[in-house]
């Protein structure tokens, strides 16, 4: 750890990226070391396994960095619930940040921010939220990121039907969304998609919900034609684990509905793959399926 500190101190004006892995010593390292404006070429930081207080002490100095473009944070905690509002308050003040990713380990999180004003906008273009969040929290977070191009998030398993509040800032540059859905009904996802006014070109959805409506081809066709006319790539995946020996799949015996001209013309095909106790159903572009079988 001392060697690491010396290397960083003597080369701070040459360092472009900092990615440290010091198991059980990260808190001690950052408690005695400050990343400040003297790192005038630093563009990328990866912070992992920090105590929340230590993490905040590191983040508080980051707005002084003149070239920070990428920030990746991993939080591991034993708490059942974690309020990460203060983290976002700092993140949205970083003047050059383009890419932000946060991971929180299987813990309920909450973000309580006001809607952004015209003076509070962040330059973030890529936002990866590996944390549980409601549609309302997502709405608030994205109100700070009008230049957003790519959004990836995990939707909480809490009921969140009031999605009318979602459209607050027109995300005119947003073309890609990746959604991980926990046991939510398809109705909620449908409301979310019908409530947004973004010109999406790429939509990726992974779900563990036992709602067979996710494979209602007619509902998807209507939803895409009406609300996602610019969509080029559609990828829906449902992973099902059969724990009990005689447990049946929710889709067993159901006909393949994705055979109409709508799906054939776009070459978005239904696929089922069985791997021991796991069944993976998906609707994806044919070229992705074809590519997997070339190896």
Secondary structure, DSSP 8 states (H G I E B T S, - for coil): -HHHHHHHHHTTTT--EEE---TTTHHHHHHS----TT-TT--EEEEES--HHHHHHHHTTGGG-SS--EEEEEE----SEEE-HHHHHHHTT-TT--EEEEEE-S-EEE-------TT------EEEEEEEE-HHHHHHHHTT-TT--EEEEEE-SS-----GGG-SS--TT--EEEEEE-S--HHHHHHHHHH-----SEEEEEE----GGGG-HHHHHHHHHHH-TT--EEEEEEEEE--STT---TTTT----TTSHHHHHHTEEEEEEEETTEEEEEEEEHHHHHHHTT-
